[in-house]
Amino acid sequence: YPNPFNPITTLEFDVAYSGVVNFTFYNINGQIVESISPKFYIPGNYSINWEPQDVPSGIYFIQMKTESSVHLQKVMLLK
């Protein structure tokens, strides 16, 4: 939230099992525009902020990847 956003969006997520979580941000063409270093989480609720730098307005995909699942969320950056 919010979505659309400018200049920052908050990603809320739940971790069911302890493990490494990796976030990757893609543009509409599937190119990686940013990634967050993988981090170990224990079960619980978390949030992180994404404030993209030097990218144009448009649609982006945020991929959250764990050892057992992959989730994809579409967001729109409006400058």
N, C-alpha and C positions, 0 to 999 in steps of 0.2 A: 504494500500500500504506500502511497497512492498509486493508482494506475489509471490513466497516464500520469507521468511524474516529471518534475523539473525542480531542482537539479538532482534530487536524491530519492531513492526508494528503499523501503524497509522490507526485508524478506523474513517472514516468520516461518519456522519449520519445526517439526517434531522428530526426535530421534528415538526409535523403538528399541534398538540394540546398540550396545557400545561398539564403536568402530570409527573409521576414518570417513569424513565427509569432504567432498570436493565440489566446488562451485565453478562453473565455466559459463561465460557470457558470449553469445554468438549474435552476429548481425543477421539480417534477413537472408543473406547469401550463404549462411552456414560458416562464415569465417569467425574464428575466435577473436574477440576484441579485448577480452580481459579474463583472467582467472584468479581465484583466491587460493593461496597455498592450502593443501589438504591439512585438515586438523582433526584430531581425535576428540570425539564427543561421547559422553555417557548418556544413557536414556534421559530424555527431558524435552522441554520446550525452549527454543532459542530464537534469536533474531540477529540478523546482520544488516548492515546498510551498504547499498551500492550507489556510489556517486561517480558515474562514468566521466572520464576526462577525454577531451579531444575526439569525441565521436558525434556525428550529426544526429539531428532529430530522426526518429524512425522506430521501427519495430525491432525488438531484441528478444532473444530467447535465453532464459536462465536455466541451466541444467544443474540439478543437485544429484550427485552420484554417491551411493554408498556401496558397500561390498555386496549387498543383496537387492538393491533397487536403483532405478533411475527415474527422476521426476523432471518434467519440463514445464516451464511457465513462460507465457508470452507477456511482454510488457511494452509500453510505448513511451519513448522519451520525446517530450515536446520542449523545444528551446525557444 
